[in-house]
Amino acid sequence: MSQIVRSVRPITTDEELNQAIAEFYALASAVEQGTAEPDAYVLALRDAIDRYEVAAGHEPNPPSTVAGLLEVEMFKRRLRQRAMAR
C-alpha cells in the first residue's frame, strides 16, 4: 500500500498562518486522542508555522529585567523559586 505524501507550502500571509494553525491543532488533537499517528506532514506544518512566525517577528522579546531573566531560567531548568534560590 503506497502512502500519499502531502507537501507543505511556505506560509506567506497571516491568513495562511491562521489556516495552518487551525489545521495543525486539528491534526495534533487527533494524534493526542489516538485516532491518528504523527506523520511527516504534521511536523512539516509545525516547522512552516514556526518559520513564518519567526520571520514575521511574532515571537516575544527576551526579558529585560532581572526578575524576567530568572523566571525564564527557572522555566528552562524546571525549577520552583525555592529550588532556584539554593
C-alpha positions in Angstrom: 0.0 0.0 0.0 1.6 3.3 -1.0 1.3 6.3 1.3 0.3 9.7 -0.1 2.9 12.3 0.7 1.5 15.8 1.3 3.8 18.8 1.0 3.6 22.0 2.9 3.8 25.3 1.0 5.6 28.1 2.8 3.3 30.4 4.7 3.3 34.0 3.3 0.3 35.7 4.9 -1.4 36.0 8.3 -4.5 34.4 6.8 -2.5 31.4 5.6 -0.9 31.3 9.1 -4.3 31.1 10.8 -5.4 28.3 8.4 -2.2 26.4 9.1 -2.6 26.8 12.9 -6.2 25.5 12.7 -5.2 22.5 10.6 -2.2 21.8 13.0 -4.5 21.9 16.1 -6.9 19.5 14.4 -4.2 17.1 13.5 -2.4 17.4 16.8 -5.7 16.7 18.7 -6.3 13.6 16.6 -2.8 12.4 17.5 -3.3 13.1 21.2 -6.6 11.2 21.2 -5.0 8.3 19.5 -7.1 8.5 16.3 -4.2 9.4 14.1 -0.5 8.8 14.0 2.1 11.7 13.9 3.5 11.9 10.4 5.9 14.0 8.4 3.1 16.3 7.3 2.3 17.4 10.9 5.9 18.0 11.6 6.4 20.0 8.3 3.3 22.0 9.1 4.7 22.8 12.6 8.0 23.9 11.1 6.3 26.1 8.4 4.3 27.8 11.1 7.4 28.4 13.2 9.4 29.8 10.3 6.6 32.2 9.4 6.2 33.4 13.0 10.0 34.0 13.4 10.3 35.8 10.0 7.2 38.0 10.8 8.5 38.9 14.2 5.7 37.2 16.1 7.9 35.8 18.8 8.2 37.5 22.2 11.1 39.8 23.0 13.6 38.4 25.6 13.1 39.6 29.1 14.9 42.8 30.0 14.6 42.7 33.8 16.4 40.5 36.3 13.2 39.1 37.5 12.2 38.2 33.9 15.6 36.6 33.3 15.3 34.5 36.4 11.8 33.4 35.5 13.0 32.2 32.1 15.9 30.4 33.6 13.6 28.7 36.2 11.4 27.6 33.4 14.3 26.2 31.3 15.6 24.2 34.4 12.0 23.3 35.5 12.7 24.7 39.0 10.5 26.3 41.5 11.5 29.5 43.2 12.7 27.7 46.4 14.9 25.3 44.4 16.4 28.1 42.3 17.4 30.0 45.5 19.6 27.2 46.6 
